[in-house]
Amino acid sequence: MLDLAMKLDFEESDGVTFLDNSLLMWAQESGTMTHHADSLPLVTLGSAAGYFKAGRYYDYRNLDNSVFATKSGVWGERHPGVLWQQWLANVLMSMNVPREQFERGGLAGYGLHYRGDPGPDAWPDRLFEIASNPLPGMV
């Protein structure tokens, strides 16, 4: 990923690089526990032509929302926060894809509204309702 970023980090026009106009993303399939989609580490390079503020660290976990879940009998505390569907919606909006093209069936965000493990209390309805909103502080 860094090799690609370095190849894109040259001027395209007036002090703006190809990397500035790009968005590279590295993500894991697992968060705090294997195959659990909460607290996913995500690294981005570039700012999608200025849509995202670069050079910052964001922690969107909800530390007030402690959910205890088990994986193979091992209990762990988890703090679900922003939905993956909201992140993907922001990526699409950074590329000027209108909401009408990625929202389906009146549901905000991109993708299925799956609550799965650790259960419905981890992701309340209000998070799904705002899943097409820009991420606070990032845009």
N, CA, C and O atoms as CSV, one atom per row, in Angstrom:
chain,resi,resn,atom,element,x,y,z
A,1,MET,N,N,0.824,-1.180,0.000
A,1,MET,CA,C,0.000,0.000,0.000
A,1,MET,C,C,0.876,1.254,0.000
A,1,MET,O,O,0.592,2.217,-0.713
A,2,LEU,N,N,1.932,1.235,0.798
A,2,LEU,CA,C,2.820,2.397,0.838
A,2,LEU,C,C,3.533,2.592,-0.487
A,2,LEU,O,O,3.771,3.725,-0.907
A,3,ASP,N,N,3.875,1.499,-1.146
A,3,ASP,CA,C,4.521,1.602,-2.452
A,3,ASP,C,C,3.586,2.294,-3.450
A,3,ASP,O,O,4.018,3.167,-4.203
A,4,LEU,N,N,2.332,1.911,-3.456
A,4,LEU,CA,C,1.353,2.550,-4.343
A,4,LEU,C,C,1.169,4.022,-3.969
A,4,LEU,O,O,1.103,4.883,-4.846
A,5,ALA,N,N,1.088,4.307,-2.679
A,5,ALA,CA,C,0.920,5.699,-2.231
A,5,ALA,C,C,2.098,6.554,-2.693
A,5,ALA,O,O,1.902,7.683,-3.144
A,6,MET,N,N,3.300,6.037,-2.586
A,6,MET,CA,C,4.480,6.804,-3.018
A,6,MET,C,C,4.455,7.038,-4.526
A,6,MET,O,O,4.892,8.088,-4.999
A,7,LYS,N,N,3.952,6.077,-5.273
A,7,LYS,CA,C,3.862,6.248,-6.722
A,7,LYS,C,C,2.816,7.295,-7.102
A,7,LYS,O,O,2.934,7.939,-8.144
A,8,LEU,N,N,1.802,7.466,-6.269
A,8,LEU,CA,C,0.754,8.456,-6.532
A,8,LEU,C,C,1.093,9.839,-5.975
A,8,LEU,O,O,0.407,10.816,-6.275
A,9,ASP,N,N,2.144,9.918,-5.169
A,9,ASP,CA,C,2.471,11.173,-4.490
A,9,ASP,C,C,3.353,12.061,-5.367
A,9,ASP,O,O,4.471,12.415,-4.992
A,10,PHE,N,N,2.838,12.406,-6.518
A,10,PHE,CA,C,3.508,13.398,-7.370
A,10,PHE,C,C,2.461,14.351,-7.919
A,10,PHE,O,O,1.282,14.018,-8.042
A,11,GLU,N,N,2.930,15.539,-8.243
A,11,GLU,CA,C,2.015,16.625,-8.578
A,11,GLU,C,C,1.205,16.346,-9.833
A,11,GLU,O,O,1.732,15.984,-10.885
A,12,GLU,N,N,-0.094,16.531,-9.676
A,12,GLU,CA,C,-1.027,16.406,-10.793
A,12,GLU,C,C,-1.271,17.790,-11.392
A,12,GLU,O,O,-1.242,17.968,-12.610
A,13,SER,N,N,-1.512,18.769,-10.509
A,13,SER,CA,C,-1.716,20.151,-10.956
A,13,SER,C,C,-1.633,21.094,-9.764
A,13,SER,O,O,-2.178,20.794,-8.702
A,14,ASP,N,N,-0.976,22.203,-9.921
A,14,ASP,CA,C,-0.921,23.287,-8.942
A,14,ASP,C,C,-0.767,22.820,-7.495
A,14,ASP,O,O,-1.555,23.211,-6.634
A,15,GLY,N,N,0.226,21.998,-7.221
A,15,GLY,CA,C,0.509,21.559,-5.863
A,15,GLY,C,C,-0.368,20.434,-5.344
A,15,GLY,O,O,-0.211,20.013,-4.198
A,16,VAL,N,N,-1.281,19.942,-6.153
A,16,VAL,CA,C,-2.154,18.836,-5.761
A,16,VAL,C,C,-1.605,17.557,-6.381
A,16,VAL,O,O,-1.323,17.509,-7.578
A,17,THR,N,N,-1.455,16.520,-5.556
A,17,THR,CA,C,-0.897,15.268,-6.069
A,17,THR,C,C,-2.003,14.294,-6.459
A,17,THR,O,O,-3.168,14.468,-6.101
A,18,PHE,N,N,-1.609,13.276,-7.193
A,18,PHE,CA,C,-2.552,12.203,-7.514
A,18,PHE,C,C,-3.027,11.535,-6.231
A,18,PHE,O,O,-4.183,11.124,-6.136
A,19,LEU,N,N,-2.138,11.423,-5.240
A,19,LEU,CA,C,-2.521,10.840,-3.960
A,19,LEU,C,C,-3.576,11.698,-3.267
A,19,LEU,O,O,-4.519,11.164,-2.683
A,20,ASP,N,N,-3.427,13.030,-3.323
A,20,ASP,CA,C,-4.439,13.917,-2.739
A,20,ASP,C,C,-5.819,13.640,-3.341
A,20,ASP,O,O,-6.830,13.712,-2.642
A,21,ASN,N,N,-5.856,13.333,-4.606
A,21,ASN,CA,C,-7.124,13.106,-5.305
A,21,ASN,C,C,-7.588,11.655,-5.259
A,21,ASN,O,O,-8.566,11.285,-5.909
A,22,SER,N,N,-6.878,10.836,-4.484
A,22,SER,CA,C,-7.204,9.411,-4.379
A,22,SER,C,C,-7.623,9.080,-2.956
A,22,SER,O,O,-7.485,9.896,-2.045
A,23,LEU,N,N,-8.136,7.875,-2.781
A,23,LEU,CA,C,-8.395,7.348,-1.453
A,23,LEU,C,C,-7.967,5.882,-1.454
A,23,LEU,O,O,-8.606,5.039,-2.084
A,24,LEU,N,N,-6.891,5.594,-0.751
A,24,LEU,CA,C,-6.431,4.221,-0.564
A,24,LEU,C,C,-6.896,3.790,0.820
A,24,LEU,O,O,-6.839,4.566,1.774
A,25,MET,N,N,-7.354,2.553,0.921
A,25,MET,CA,C,-7.886,2.078,2.192
A,25,MET,C,C,-7.345,0.698,2.508
A,25,MET,O,O,-7.322,-0.187,1.652
A,26,TRP,N,N,-6.911,0.526,3.741
A,26,TRP,CA,C,-6.492,-0.777,4.248
A,26,TRP,C,C,-7.366,-1.101,5.439
A,26,TRP,O,O,-7.504,-0.280,6.346
A,27,ALA,N,N,-7.960,-2.285,5.454
A,27,ALA,CA,C,-8.836,-2.679,6.556
A,27,ALA,C,C,-8.596,-4.143,6.898
A,27,ALA,O,O,-8.037,-4.905,6.110
A,28,GLN,N,N,-9.031,-4.509,8.082
A,28,GLN,CA,C,-8.975,-5.883,8.549
A,28,GLN,C,C,-10.366,-6.503,8.425
A,28,GLN,O,O,-11.357,-5.792,8.261
A,29,GLU,N,N,-10.431,-7.801,8.504
A,29,GLU,CA,C,-11.732,-8.471,8.532
A,29,GLU,C,C,-12.228,-8.609,9.967
A,29,GLU,O,O,-13.368,-9.012,10.195
A,30,SER,N,N,-11.388,-8.282,10.919
A,30,SER,CA,C,-11.732,-8.498,12.311
A,30,SER,C,C,-11.490,-7.262,13.145
A,30,SER,O,O,-10.586,-6.470,12.882
A,31,GLY,N,N,-12.321,-7.120,14.157
A,31,GLY,CA,C,-12.138,-6.045,15.120
A,31,GLY,C,C,-11.478,-6.594,16.363
A,31,GLY,O,O,-10.394,-7.174,16.299
A,32,THR,N,N,-12.140,-6.410,17.505
A,32,THR,CA,C,-11.578,-6.850,18.771
A,32,THR,C,C,-11.541,-8.364,18.900
A,32,THR,O,O,-10.755,-8.913,19.672
A,33,MET,N,N,-12.402,-9.038,18.133
A,33,MET,CA,C,-12.427,-10.503,18.128
A,33,MET,C,C,-12.520,-10.970,16.680
A,33,MET,O,O,-13.067,-10.268,15.829
A,34,THR,N,N,-11.991,-12.137,16.409
A,34,THR,CA,C,-11.951,-12.652,15.043
A,34,THR,C,C,-13.333,-12.658,14.402
A,34,THR,O,O,-14.294,-13.180,14.967
A,35,HIS,N,N,-13.415,-12.072,13.220
A,35,HIS,CA,C,-14.616,-12.009,12.398
A,35,HIS,C,C,-15.748,-11.183,13.005
A,35,HIS,O,O,-16.893,-11.304,12.569
A,36,HIS,N,N,-15.456,-10.357,13.991
A,36,HIS,CA,C,-16.458,-9.471,14.557
A,36,HIS,C,C,-16.227,-8.078,13.992
A,36,HIS,O,O,-15.114,-7.553,14.037
A,37,ALA,N,N,-17.282,-7.490,13.464
A,37,ALA,CA,C,-17.151,-6.236,12.725
A,37,ALA,C,C,-17.368,-5.008,13.610
A,37,ALA,O,O,-18.115,-4.101,13.241
A,38,ASP,N,N,-16.725,-4.977,14.760
A,38,ASP,CA,C,-16.744,-3.766,15.567
A,38,ASP,C,C,-15.296,-3.408,15.882
A,38,ASP,O,O,-14.431,-4.281,15.952
A,39,SER,N,N,-15.052,-2.155,16.064
A,39,SER,CA,C,-13.701,-1.658,16.350
A,39,SER,C,C,-12.709,-2.083,15.267
A,39,SER,O,O,-11.574,-2.453,15.566
A,40,LEU,N,N,-13.146,-2.028,14.016
A,40,LEU,CA,C,-12.266,-2.409,12.911
A,40,LEU,C,C,-11.195,-1.348,12.696
A,40,LEU,O,O,-11.509,-0.168,12.541
A,41,PRO,N,N,-9.936,-1.763,12.686
A,41,PRO,CA,C,-8.903,-0.782,12.335
A,41,PRO,C,C,-8.971,-0.480,10.842
A,41,PRO,O,O,-9.133,-1.385,10.023
A,42,LEU,N,N,-8.849,0.774,10.501
A,42,LEU,CA,C,-8.959,1.210,9.119
A,42,LEU,C,C,-7.923,2.297,8.892
A,42,LEU,O,O,-7.873,3.278,9.633
A,43,VAL,N,N,-7.104,2.124,7.878
A,43,VAL,CA,C,-6.084,3.118,7.547
A,43,VAL,C,C,-6.366,3.620,6.139
A,43,VAL,O,O,-6.561,2.834,5.212
A,44,THR,N,N,-6.385,4.939,5.992
A,44,THR,CA,C,-6.582,5.515,4.662
A,44,THR,C,C,-5.416,6.428,4.328
A,44,THR,O,O,-4.791,7.013,5.212
A,45,LEU,N,N,-5.140,6.538,3.064
A,45,LEU,CA,C,-4.139,7.466,2.542
A,45,LEU,C,C,-4.801,8.249,1.420
A,45,LEU,O,O,-5.564,7.690,0.632
A,46,GLY,N,N,-4.509,9.542,1.348
A,46,GLY,CA,C,-5.162,10.413,0.384
A,46,GLY,C,C,-6.401,11.017,1.014
A,46,GLY,O,O,-6.805,10.634,2.112
A,47,SER,N,N,-6.998,11.960,0.311
A,47,SER,CA,C,-8.170,12.634,0.885
A,47,SER,C,C,-9.375,12.647,-0.046
A,47,SER,O,O,-10.339,13.372,0.198
A,48,ALA,N,N,-9.329,11.854,-1.106
A,48,ALA,CA,C,-10.441,11.815,-2.069
A,48,ALA,C,C,-10.765,13.223,-2.545
A,48,ALA,O,O,-11.904,13.681,-2.447
A,49,ALA,N,N,-9.749,13.902,-3.061
A,49,ALA,CA,C,-9.877,15.269,-3.596
A,49,ALA,C,C,-10.377,16.252,-2.536
A,49,ALA,O,O,-11.145,17.166,-2.836
A,50,GLY,N,N,-9.932,16.051,-1.296
A,50,GLY,CA,C,-10.284,16.974,-0.233
A,50,GLY,C,C,-11.567,16.651,0.505
A,50,GLY,O,O,-11.937,17.379,1.426
A,51,TYR,N,N,-12.263,15.579,0.130
A,51,TYR,CA,C,-13.499,15.221,0.831
A,51,TYR,C,C,-13.205,14.862,2.286
A,51,TYR,O,O,-13.922,15.286,3.192
A,52,PHE,N,N,-12.153,14.085,2.504
A,52,PHE,CA,C,-11.767,13.687,3.856
A,52,PHE,C,C,-10.609,14.545,4.345
A,52,PHE,O,O,-9.732,14.918,3.565
A,53,LYS,N,N,-10.609,14.856,5.630
A,53,LYS,CA,C,-9.484,15.549,6.251
A,53,LYS,C,C,-8.401,14.509,6.502
A,53,LYS,O,O,-8.645,13.498,7.161
A,54,ALA,N,N,-7.226,14.754,5.987
A,54,ALA,CA,C,-6.135,13.783,6.080
A,54,ALA,C,C,-5.229,14.091,7.274
A,54,ALA,O,O,-5.298,15.172,7.860
A,55,GLY,N,N,-4.388,13.129,7.619
A,55,GLY,CA,C,-3.405,13.317,8.665
A,55,GLY,C,C,-3.982,13.325,10.067
A,55,GLY,O,O,-3.439,13.979,10.957
A,56,ARG,N,N,-5.071,12.609,10.274
A,56,ARG,CA,C,-5.734,12.600,11.582
A,56,ARG,C,C,-6.035,11.179,12.024
A,56,ARG,O,O,-6.054,10.247,11.221
A,57,TYR,N,N,-6.269,11.039,13.311
A,57,TYR,CA,C,-6.675,9.769,13.897
A,57,TYR,C,C,-8.105,9.941,14.409
A,57,TYR,O,O,-8.397,10.896,15.128
A,58,TYR,N,N,-8.986,9.029,14.044
A,58,TYR,CA,C,-10.368,9.068,14.490
A,58,TYR,C,C,-10.691,7.773,15.221
A,58,TYR,O,O,-10.299,6.687,14.793
A,59,ASP,N,N,-11.397,7.901,16.309
A,59,ASP,CA,C,-11.860,6.740,17.059
A,59,ASP,C,C,-13.364,6.890,17.193
A,59,ASP,O,O,-13.846,7.666,18.019
A,60,TYR,N,N,-14.099,6.155,16.390
A,60,TYR,CA,C,-15.555,6.266,16.369
A,60,TYR,C,C,-16.236,5.205,17.233
A,60,TYR,O,O,-17.452,5.027,17.153
A,61,ARG,N,N,-15.461,4.504,18.056
A,61,ARG,CA,C,-16.106,3.564,18.971
A,61,ARG,C,C,-16.959,4.344,19.964
A,61,ARG,O,O,-16.632,5.474,20.326
A,62,ASN,N,N,-18.039,3.740,20.392
A,62,ASN,CA,C,-18.882,4.346,21.416
A,62,ASN,C,C,-18.465,3.744,22.758
A,62,ASN,O,O,-18.914,2.658,23.123
A,63,LEU,N,N,-17.617,4.447,23.478
A,63,LEU,CA,C,-17.093,3.919,24.731
A,63,LEU,C,C,-18.161,3.841,25.821
A,63,LEU,O,O,-17.951,3.194,26.847
A,64,ASP,N,N,-19.301,4.494,25.606
A,64,ASP,CA,C,-20.419,4.395,26.554
A,64,ASP,C,C,-21.286,3.170,26.283
A,64,ASP,O,O,-22.179,2.852,27.068
A,65,ASN,N,N,-21.027,2.491,25.186
A,65,ASN,CA,C,-21.812,1.321,24.788
A,65,ASN,C,C,-20.953,0.073,24.952
A,65,ASN,O,O,-20.340,-0.392,23.991
A,66,SER,N,N,-20.907,-0.465,26.152
A,66,SER,CA,C,-20.135,-1.682,26.399
A,66,SER,C,C,-20.996,-2.891,26.102
A,66,SER,O,O,-22.062,-3.070,26.692
A,67,VAL,N,N,-20.536,-3.703,25.202
A,67,VAL,CA,C,-21.235,-4.928,24.838
A,67,VAL,C,C,-20.287,-6.078,25.129
A,67,VAL,O,O,-19.124,-6.054,24.725
A,68,PHE,N,N,-20.778,-7.063,25.817
A,68,PHE,CA,C,-19.955,-8.229,26.106
A,68,PHE,C,C,-20.397,-9.347,25.192
A,68,PHE,O,O,-21.579,-9.686,25.133
A,69,ALA,N,N,-19.450,-9.916,24.486
A,69,ALA,CA,C,-19.779,-10.976,23.535
A,69,ALA,C,C,-18.761,-12.089,23.681
A,69,ALA,O,O,-17.682,-11.916,24.248
A,70,THR,N,N,-19.137,-13.218,23.158
A,70,THR,CA,C,-18.263,-14.371,23.272
A,70,THR,C,C,-17.874,-14.889,21.899
A,70,THR,O,O,-18.652,-14.816,20.948
A,71,LYS,N,N,-16.694,-15.398,21.813
A,71,LYS,CA,C,-16.215,-16.080,20.606
A,71,LYS,C,C,-15.474,-17.307,21.095
A,71,LYS,O,O,-14.442,-17.188,21.756
A,72,SER,N,N,-15.978,-18.465,20.785
A,72,SER,CA,C,-15.389,-19.729,21.224
A,72,SER,C,C,-15.265,-19.790,22.741
A,72,SER,O,O,-14.279,-20.306,23.267
A,73,GLY,N,N,-16.269,-19.262,23.443
A,73,GLY,CA,C,-16.276,-19.334,24.893
A,73,GLY,C,C,-15.465,-18.265,25.602
A,73,GLY,O,O,-15.434,-18.238,26.832
A,74,VAL,N,N,-14.804,-17.378,24.854
A,74,VAL,CA,C,-14.007,-16.319,25.463
A,74,VAL,C,C,-14.807,-15.026,25.428
A,74,VAL,O,O,-15.231,-14.577,24.364
A,75,TRP,N,N,-15.010,-14.428,26.603
A,75,TRP,CA,C,-15.789,-13.190,26.678
A,75,TRP,C,C,-14.888,-11.997,26.474
A,75,TRP,O,O,-13.747,-11.978,26.936
A,76,GLY,N,N,-15.402,-11.007,25.784
A,76,GLY,CA,C,-14.633,-9.793,25.576
A,76,GLY,C,C,-15.529,-8.570,25.574
A,76,GLY,O,O,-16.671,-8.626,25.118
A,77,GLU,N,N,-15.008,-7.471,26.084
A,77,GLU,CA,C,-15.755,-6.223,26.071
A,77,GLU,C,C,-15.528,-5.538,24.737
A,77,GLU,O,O,-14.401,-5.441,24.250
A,78,ARG,N,N,-16.620,-5.065,24.156
A,78,ARG,CA,C,-16.544,-4.412,22.853
A,78,ARG,C,C,-17.316,-3.115,22.912
A,78,ARG,O,O,-18.238,-2.963,23.713
A,79,HIS,N,N,-16.931,-2.173,22.055
A,79,HIS,CA,C,-17.567,-0.857,22.028
A,79,HIS,C,C,-17.944,-0.492,20.593
A,79,HIS,O,O,-17.255,0.309,19.961
A,80,PRO,N,N,-19.031,-1.069,20.068
A,80,PRO,CA,C,-19.438,-0.741,18.701
A,80,PRO,C,C,-19.733,0.751,18.554
A,80,PRO,O,O,-20.208,1.397,19.488
A,81,GLY,N,N,-19.450,1.275,17.393
A,81,GLY,CA,C,-19.698,2.689,17.134
A,81,GLY,C,C,-20.303,2.895,15.761
A,81,GLY,O,O,-21.378,2.375,15.462
A,82,VAL,N,N,-19.615,3.650,14.933
A,82,VAL,CA,C,-20.091,3.970,13.584
A,82,VAL,C,C,-20.237,2.680,12.775
A,82,VAL,O,O,-19.427,1.760,12.890
A,83,LEU,N,N,-21.265,2.637,11.972
A,83,LEU,CA,C,-21.527,1.470,11.133
A,83,LEU,C,C,-20.588,1.424,9.924
A,83,LEU,O,O,-20.213,2.456,9.369
A,84,TRP,N,N,-20.229,0.227,9.542
A,84,TRP,CA,C,-19.458,0.015,8.313
A,84,TRP,C,C,-20.232,0.582,7.122
A,84,TRP,O,O,-19.634,1.128,6.195
A,85,GLN,N,N,-21.561,0.454,7.145
A,85,GLN,CA,C,-22.402,0.975,6.068
A,85,GLN,C,C,-22.257,2.498,5.942
A,85,GLN,O,O,-22.350,3.038,4.840
A,86,GLN,N,N,-22.032,3.182,7.052
A,86,GLN,CA,C,-21.842,4.635,7.002
A,86,GLN,C,C,-20.479,4.975,6.423
A,86,GLN,O,O,-20.357,5.923,5.647
A,87,TRP,N,N,-19.451,4.214,6.790
A,87,TRP,CA,C,-18.140,4.445,6.203
A,87,TRP,C,C,-18.201,4.259,4.683
A,87,TRP,O,O,-17.701,5.096,3.931
A,88,LEU,N,N,-18.816,3.161,4.236
A,88,LEU,CA,C,-18.898,2.907,2.797
A,88,LEU,C,C,-19.720,3.987,2.091
A,88,LEU,O,O,-19.384,4.383,0.975
A,89,ALA,N,N,-20.782,4.462,2.719
A,89,ALA,CA,C,-21.573,5.557,2.134
A,89,ALA,C,C,-20.702,6.806,1.981
A,89,ALA,O,O,-20.805,7.506,0.973
A,90,ASN,N,N,-19.852,7.092,2.959
A,90,ASN,CA,C,-18.965,8.251,2.870
A,90,ASN,C,C,-17.946,8.092,1.749
A,90,ASN,O,O,-17.628,9.059,1.056
A,91,VAL,N,N,-17.436,6.882,1.569
A,91,VAL,CA,C,-16.502,6.640,0.458
A,91,VAL,C,C,-17.214,6.910,-0.865
A,91,VAL,O,O,-16.656,7.574,-1.739
A,92,LEU,N,N,-18.423,6.412,-1.022
A,92,LEU,CA,C,-19.177,6.639,-2.257
A,92,LEU,C,C,-19.481,8.127,-2.462
A,92,LEU,O,O,-19.364,8.638,-3.576
A,93,MET,N,N,-19.869,8.815,-1.392
A,93,MET,CA,C,-20.160,10.252,-1.515
A,93,MET,C,C,-18.898,11.039,-1.854
A,93,MET,O,O,-18.976,12.072,-2.519
A,94,SER,N,N,-17.728,10.560,-1.401
A,94,SER,CA,C,-16.476,11.242,-1.738
A,94,SER,C,C,-16.197,11.171,-3.231
A,94,SER,O,O,-15.447,11.985,-3.770
A,95,MET,N,N,-16.802,10.198,-3.894
A,95,MET,CA,C,-16.642,10.027,-5.335
A,95,MET,C,C,-17.836,10.588,-6.095
A,95,MET,O,O,-18.044,10.280,-7.268
A,96,ASN,N,N,-18.617,11.419,-5.404
A,96,ASN,CA,C,-19.787,12.072,-5.991
A,96,ASN,C,C,-20.877,11.109,-6.451
A,96,ASN,O,O,-21.631,11.411,-7.376
A,97,VAL,N,N,-20.954,9.963,-5.808
A,97,VAL,CA,C,-22.048,9.039,-6.094
A,97,VAL,C,C,-23.247,9.500,-5.272
A,97,VAL,O,O,-23.169,9.522,-4.044
A,98,PRO,N,N,-24.350,9.866,-5.912
A,98,PRO,CA,C,-25.515,10.335,-5.156
A,98,PRO,C,C,-26.136,9.221,-4.319
A,98,PRO,O,O,-26.085,8.044,-4.675
A,99,ARG,N,N,-26.717,9.623,-3.209
A,99,ARG,CA,C,-27.345,8.665,-2.297
A,99,ARG,C,C,-28.371,7.789,-2.998
A,99,ARG,O,O,-28.504,6.605,-2.689
A,100,GLU,N,N,-29.089,8.373,-3.937
A,100,GLU,CA,C,-30.130,7.604,-4.640
A,100,GLU,C,C,-29.547,6.388,-5.349
A,100,GLU,O,O,-30.271,5.434,-5.636
A,101,GLN,N,N,-28.244,6.410,-5.637
A,101,GLN,CA,C,-27.640,5.292,-6.353
A,101,GLN,C,C,-27.112,4.198,-5.430
A,101,GLN,O,O,-26.839,3.091,-5.893
A,102,PHE,N,N,-26.960,4.484,-4.126
A,102,PHE,CA,C,-26.462,3.418,-3.253
A,102,PHE,C,C,-27.431,3.052,-2.129
A,102,PHE,O,O,-27.307,1.972,-1.551
A,103,GLU,N,N,-28.385,3.915,-1.806
A,103,GLU,CA,C,-29.373,3.548,-0.801
A,103,GLU,C,C,-30.413,2.630,-1.440
A,103,GLU,O,O,-30.823,2.842,-2.580
A,104,ARG,N,N,-30.826,1.625,-0.705
A,104,ARG,CA,C,-31.781,0.657,-1.242
A,104,ARG,C,C,-32.969,0.498,-0.300
A,104,ARG,O,O,-32.800,0.417,0.917
A,105,GLY,N,N,-34.158,0.453,-0.865
A,105,GLY,CA,C,-35.362,0.187,-0.085
A,105,GLY,C,C,-35.609,1.189,1.032
A,105,GLY,O,O,-36.156,0.834,2.076
A,106,GLY,N,N,-35.213,2.434,0.821
A,106,GLY,CA,C,-35.414,3.459,1.841
A,106,GLY,C,C,-34.465,3.369,3.020
A,106,GLY,O,O,-34.660,4.044,4.031
A,107,LEU,N,N,-33.431,2.535,2.897
A,107,LEU,CA,C,-32.469,2.361,3.983
A,107,LEU,C,C,-31.226,3.207,3.725
A,107,LEU,O,O,-30.668,3.190,2.628
A,108,ALA,N,N,-30.803,3.945,4.744
A,108,ALA,CA,C,-29.614,4.788,4.629
A,108,ALA,C,C,-28.352,3.928,4.645
A,108,ALA,O,O,-28.365,2.782,5.094
A,109,GLY,N,N,-27.264,4.510,4.146
A,109,GLY,CA,C,-25.985,3.810,4.124
A,109,GLY,C,C,-25.867,2.895,2.925
A,109,GLY,O,O,-26.789,2.768,2.120
A,110,TYR,N,N,-24.697,2.253,2.822
A,110,TYR,CA,C,-24.471,1.317,1.730
A,110,TYR,C,C,-24.385,-0.085,2.297
A,110,TYR,O,O,-23.600,-0.348,3.209
A,111,GLY,N,N,-25.182,-0.973,1.765
A,111,GLY,CA,C,-25.123,-2.374,2.157
A,111,GLY,C,C,-26.278,-2.781,3.052
A,111,GLY,O,O,-27.139,-1.974,3.403
A,112,LEU,N,N,-26.271,-4.040,3.405
A,112,LEU,CA,C,-27.335,-4.613,4.226
A,112,LEU,C,C,-27.295,-4.052,5.639
A,112,LEU,O,O,-26.230,-3.705,6.151
A,113,HIS,N,N,-28.446,-3.968,6.256
A,113,HIS,CA,C,-28.539,-3.528,7.646
A,113,HIS,C,C,-28.527,-4.758,8.548
A,113,HIS,O,O,-29.550,-5.139,9.118
A,114,TYR,N,N,-27.381,-5.355,8.661
A,114,TYR,CA,C,-27.205,-6.572,9.446
A,114,TYR,C,C,-26.744,-6.195,10.852
A,114,TYR,O,O,-25.799,-5.422,11.012
A,115,ARG,N,N,-27.395,-6.729,11.849
A,115,ARG,CA,C,-27.019,-6.422,13.235
A,115,ARG,C,C,-26.194,-7.534,13.844
A,115,ARG,O,O,-25.295,-7.256,14.638
A,116,GLY,N,N,-26.458,-8.754,13.512
A,116,GLY,CA,C,-25.676,-9.902,13.944
A,116,GLY,C,C,-25.087,-9.833,15.333
A,116,GLY,O,O,-25.626,-9.180,16.226
A,117,ASP,N,N,-23.991,-10.506,15.495
A,117,ASP,CA,C,-23.300,-10.537,16.777
A,117,ASP,C,C,-22.604,-9.203,16.986
A,117,ASP,O,O,-21.974,-8.747,16.032
A,118,PRO,N,N,-22.644,-8.552,18.084
A,118,PRO,CA,C,-23.061,-8.988,19.403
A,118,PRO,C,C,-24.535,-8.790,19.704
A,118,PRO,O,O,-24.948,-8.963,20.851
A,119,GLY,N,N,-25.331,-8.438,18.730
A,119,GLY,CA,C,-26.765,-8.344,18.959
A,119,GLY,C,C,-27.321,-6.967,18.662
A,119,GLY,O,O,-26.567,-6.019,18.444
A,120,PRO,N,N,-28.635,-6.855,18.654
A,120,PRO,CA,C,-29.290,-5.619,18.241
A,120,PRO,C,C,-29.006,-4.426,19.142
A,120,PRO,O,O,-29.071,-3.285,18.683
A,121,ASP,N,N,-28.694,-4.661,20.413
A,121,ASP,CA,C,-28.427,-3.537,21.307
A,121,ASP,C,C,-27.138,-2.809,20.962
A,121,ASP,O,O,-26.977,-1.640,21.311
A,122,ALA,N,N,-26.234,-3.470,20.294
A,122,ALA,CA,C,-24.954,-2.852,19.954
A,122,ALA,C,C,-25.122,-1.737,18.939
A,122,ALA,O,O,-24.420,-0.728,19.003
A,123,TRP,N,N,-26.039,-1.908,18.011
A,123,TRP,CA,C,-26.262,-0.920,16.963
A,123,TRP,C,C,-27.729,-0.517,16.962
A,123,TRP,O,O,-28.541,-1.157,16.294
A,124,PRO,N,N,-28.082,0.526,17.693
A,124,PRO,CA,C,-29.486,0.943,17.758
A,124,PRO,C,C,-29.986,1.480,16.419
A,124,PRO,O,O,-29.192,1.829,15.546
A,125,ASP,N,N,-31.288,1.543,16.270
A,125,ASP,CA,C,-31.920,2.006,15.032
A,125,ASP,C,C,-31.388,3.364,14.590
A,125,ASP,O,O,-31.222,3.593,13.392
A,126,ARG,N,N,-31.119,4.265,15.524
A,126,ARG,CA,C,-30.688,5.619,15.160
A,126,ARG,C,C,-29.393,5.605,14.351
A,126,ARG,O,O,-29.186,6.484,13.514
A,127,LEU,N,N,-28.514,4.622,14.583
A,127,LEU,CA,C,-27.287,4.550,13.791
A,127,LEU,C,C,-27.584,4.195,12.341
A,127,LEU,O,O,-26.936,4.709,11.429
A,128,PHE,N,N,-28.554,3.323,12.126
A,128,PHE,CA,C,-28.926,2.950,10.761
A,128,PHE,C,C,-29.634,4.102,10.058
A,128,PHE,O,O,-29.522,4.259,8.842
A,129,GLU,N,N,-30.362,4.901,10.826
A,129,GLU,CA,C,-31.091,6.038,10.247
A,129,GLU,C,C,-30.150,7.124,9.721
A,129,GLU,O,O,-30.511,7.846,8.792
A,130,ILE,N,N,-28.964,7.252,10.291
A,130,ILE,CA,C,-28.004,8.291,9.873
A,130,ILE,C,C,-26.853,7.732,9.052
A,130,ILE,O,O,-25.833,8.399,8.876
A,131,ALA,N,N,-27.007,6.523,8.551
A,131,ALA,CA,C,-25.899,5.824,7.887
A,131,ALA,C,C,-25.477,6.446,6.556
A,131,ALA,O,O,-24.474,6.025,5.981
A,132,SER,N,N,-26.208,7.428,6.058
A,132,SER,CA,C,-25.769,8.142,4.847
A,132,SER,C,C,-25.234,9.543,5.184
A,132,SER,O,O,-24.906,10.314,4.283
A,133,ASN,N,N,-25.149,9.863,6.454
A,133,ASN,CA,C,-24.632,11.180,6.851
A,133,ASN,C,C,-23.113,11.208,6.799
A,133,ASN,O,O,-22.467,10.180,7.003
A,134,PRO,N,N,-22.532,12.380,6.526
A,134,PRO,CA,C,-21.078,12.497,6.595
A,134,PRO,C,C,-20.584,12.179,8.008
A,134,PRO,O,O,-21.246,12.508,8.992
A,135,LEU,N,N,-19.430,11.543,8.097
A,135,LEU,CA,C,-18.855,11.210,9.391
A,135,LEU,C,C,-18.422,12.472,10.123
A,135,LEU,O,O,-17.756,13.324,9.534
A,136,PRO,N,N,-18.781,12.607,11.379
A,136,PRO,CA,C,-18.437,13.825,12.120
A,136,PRO,C,C,-16.932,14.026,12.232
A,136,PRO,O,O,-16.189,13.113,12.590
A,137,GLY,N,N,-16.504,15.243,11.919
A,137,GLY,CA,C,-15.095,15.597,12.037
A,137,GLY,C,C,-14.218,15.175,10.886
A,137,GLY,O,O,-13.154,15.756,10.675
A,138,MET,N,N,-14.642,14.171,10.133
A,138,MET,CA,C,-13.779,13.633,9.070
A,138,MET,C,C,-13.958,14.362,7.753
A,138,MET,O,O,-13.016,14.459,6.966
A,139,VAL,N,N,-15.127,14.865,7.509
A,139,VAL,CA,C,-15.380,15.549,6.228
A,139,VAL,C,C,-15.660,17.023,6.461
A,139,VAL,O,O,-15.896,17.765,5.508
